[in-house]
Amino acid sequence: MTVDYKNWMPKGMVSGFAFAGVFCLVAFCVLNTFKLIATGSARTIVSSVFLVLCVMLLIMSLWMLLMYRAFSYNGKRQMSKQIIEGVAEYVSIPYEGKGLDIGCGSGALTIACAKRNPNVSFIGVDRWGKEYASFSRNLCENNAQAEGVKNVSFRQGDATKLPFEDETFDVVTSNYVYHNIPSSDRQAILLETLRTLKKGGTFAIHDIMSKGKYGDMKAFEKKLKEMGYEDVKLIDTTNGKFMTKWEATWMGLSGSTLLVGRK
């Protein structure tokens, strides 16, 4: 059995956009070669629409292909692996403690944290929606087995209403999850996550924490400190830590930030 953490840029999406672009190009060529529309002005308008769509779709597919190559675990850049291992470095759990990874996807971060902390138990939760149909609980379990990691388990769950009691875990983690959840208050989702953390427990949450998606995170950092949280930090991960500023810009990952601290 081999590990398969998939790709954050679905291969089917790349292929789909490329196919649609080629289809529009073929339609443009056929329309003008065989003059399927008799009226010249109408043919010009329709063919122009196909041409514009073709260019846009092919540009999008090229961008997606570059993203796919950068994220691939088998490629040269391996950004996904770098980010997962980078977040996992912040995770340290006491002996026989319990950890929670929210939005585990293919299980990569859950398994990475469990490998670094073999004497604890780690749970990965995800709703495994249709947007990422290639991710599943079965995939996570297969990856854990392939990695030889036995101190993990996976279950379905909603990040906005976690199926756990208050102060259940010694650490909570998440990576690039909450910005995908339609919400006008993602800071509330963060508080729902931290609700499950024990006193003295730590957290490491990585996401695109731009003001447009999260609001004022500096104010949220201050709020957590006022609530009694300690060592709270917002770490910019686009300054060379996980990626360069240029990579963050063209990939649409500007604002990527790691929120860490202790309850």
N, C-alpha and C positions, 0 to 999 in steps of 0.2 A: 504494500500500500504506500502510495506517495502523497506528500503534502500538497494541497491545492488551496491556497488562500484567495484564489480568483484575482480579479483586478478591479480597482475602484472605478475604472472606466470600462463599463461592460463592452465586450468584444462585439456583441450583437448590435449595440448602438452605433459603433464605428462603422460596421458593415452596412447597417440600415441607411445611414446618412450618405455613404458612398454610393450605394445602389440607387438611392433616390436622385442623387446628383447626375449619375450616368443616365438614368431614365430621362431626366429633363433634357440632357444633351442630345440623346437620341431623338426625343420628341421634336426638339428644335430643328435638327437636321432633316428629319422626315418631313416636317411641316413645310420647310423651305424648298426641299428637293422636289417633292411631288405636288407642291402647291395645293394642299388639301383644303385650304380656305381660299376661295376664289377672289374675294375682295382684298385688294392689296393692303389697304390701311388696316383692316381687321387682322390680316395675316401678320403684319408688322407688329401690332400690339401683342397678339398672342405669342408669337415667337420671341419677342423681347421679354415677356414674362417668364417663359421657359428658360431663356438664357440667363436672366438675373437669378432665378431660382437655382439653376445649375451651378453658377459661380458661388453663390452663398452656401449651398449644400456641400460642395467640394471643399470649400475653405473650412467649414465646420468639421468635415470628416478628417481633414488634415490635422486640425487642432486636436481632435479627439485621438487620432493615431499617435501624435506626439505625447499626449497625456498617457495613453495606454503604454507606450514604450517606457516612459519615465516611471510609472507606477509598478511595472511588471517586476515580480520577484525573481524572474529569470533573466532580466535585462541588465544593462550596464549601470544605470542610475539607481535602481531599486529604492526609490524614494519612500514607498510604502513601508518597506522593511526598516529603513532608517528611522522613520517616524514611530513605528510600533516599538522598536527597541529603545528609542529615546524616551518615550513615555514610560515604558516599563522600568527604566532605570530609577524613576522616582518612587517606585513601589517597594516598600519594605513592611512586612507583616510579622507580628509576633508569633512565636511558636504555637502551632495549632489554631491560628487565627483564621478569619474568614474574609475573603475579598469579593467584590462585585464589579463586573465590567458591564456597562450599559451600552446597548447597541453593538453587540459583539460581532455581527455580520458573519464572517467565515471563521471566527474564533481566534484570529491572529493575536490580538492584544491579550485576551484571556489566557491563552496558552503561553505567551511570552512571560506574563506575570507569574503564572503557576510554575514555569520552569525555573524562574529566578528564586522562587519561594517554595521549595518542594515539601516543606513540613506544614503547609496550610491548605485550605480548600478554597477554590475559586469558582464562582458562578458567573456564567455569561448569559445575559438576557437580550432578547431582540424580538421585534414583532415580525421580522422576516417578511416584509410586504412585497407586493408585486413589482415595486420599483426596482428591487434587487432580487429578482426571482431566482438567480443562480445561488444565492445564499440561503442556507437552511440549517436547522438543528442537526440534521443528519450529516451535513458537510462539516459542521463544527466537531462533531463527535469523531468523524473519520480522521480529521486533521489532528485531533488530540491523540488518537490511537497511532497515527503515523509518526507523530513526534515522540511517542512513548511517554506521554504525560497522562497520569492517572488521577491527579488531584484536582480535576475540573469536572464541572457538570454544566449543562445548558438547559434553558427553559424559555418559554415564550413570555414576554412581558411588555408593558407599555411604559416608556420613560416618563410620561406625564403623570402616571399614577402607578408607582412601583408596587408589586405584590409582596412587600416585606414590611415588617414592623419597624418602628423607630429604633435607632441604635442597634442594628443587627450586625454591621460589618466593621472590620478594622481598617479597611481601605475601600475606596470607590474610584473607579477609573472610567474614562470614556474617550473616544477619539473620533472626531469629525462626524458627530451624530446630530446634535441638537439643532444645528442650522438647517437640517433637512425637515424638521418638524414644523408644520404650519403653526405659528404662534405669534401673538403680539407681545408676549412677555416671556422671553427665554430665561430671564433671571429667575422666574418662578420655577422653571424646570430644574435649574441648578439647585435651588433650595429644596425641591422635592428629592433630588439626588442626595444632598447632604443630610436630609432627614434620616436616612438609613444608616448614617455613620455613627459609630460609637464615640463616646467621649475619649479624646486622645487619639482617635483614628485620623488617618491622612487621606488626602484626595489629590488626584492628578487628572485634570479634565482638559483635553485639547480640542479646540474647535476654531471656526472662523468667527472670532468675537469682535467683529466690526461694530461700530455704533449703530449702523442701519439694521443689523441683525439682533444685537443684544442691548442696545442703549448704552448708557454711561457705565462702563465696567470699572472705571476708577472709583466711582461712587459706590458700586457694588462691593469692591474690595474693601472700602472703608466701612461699609455696612457689616460685612462679615466680621471685621475686627471688633466693631462695636458690639456684635452679638457674642463675642468671646472666642472667636476663631483666632488661631495664632499662626505666625510664619506665612501669612497669606501673600502670595506673589502672583503678578501677571507677567509671564515671560514671553516676549516676542520670539516666535520660532521662525520668522522669515529673515532673520539677520545673519544666517549662516548656521544656525543651530540645527534645523531640520531641512532648510532650503535657503536659496539666495533670494534677495528682493526681486530679482528679475524673474526667477522661476515662479515666485508667488504671484507676480503681476500677470504673466501670460497664462498661467494656469487658473487664474481666478481665485487664488487662495490668500489674497492680501487680507490682513487682519488675523491671520492664524496666531493663536495665543494659547499658552499652556497656563491654566489656573491651578496652582498648588497651594497646599496649606495643611493645617491640623486643627481638629475640632476641640 
